[in-house]
Amino acid sequence: MERALISENVGAEPEQPARSMAVASMIIGIISYVSINPLGAILAIIFAATAKKHGNTTGYATAGLVCGIVGFILSLAVAALAVGVTVNVLTVGNLIPFT
C-alpha cells in the first residue's frame, strides 16, 4: 500500500507555493537585471533557492537564479565604476584624465 502512494507522486507537479516562488524569482531577476538593482537580485536568488529547496526544478527557478546572479554582478560592476569615476574626479579634478 505504501509503495503505491510513493509511486503516484513521482511525476507530480511541484507544489503551488514553490511554483509561485520560482515565477516570482524569474520576474524579480529580470527586473533587477534590467534596472541594475542589487536588492532585487538578492531577492531573486533567495526566491530561486527557496523554490529549488521545495522541489521545483523548472526553468523558472533556474532563470530567476541566473538573472539574479547576473544582475548582482552587473550592479557590483556599476558600483565599482561609479566609485572609480568619483575618486578620479575628486583627485584629478576633471572627469577625463590626462587632459
Buried (B, 14 or more C-beta within 10 A) or exposed (E): EEEEEEEEEEEEEBEEEBBBBBBBBBBBBBBBBEEBBBEBBBBBBBBBBBBBEBEBEBEBBBBBBBBBBBBBEBBEEEEEEEEEEEEBEEEEEEEEEEE
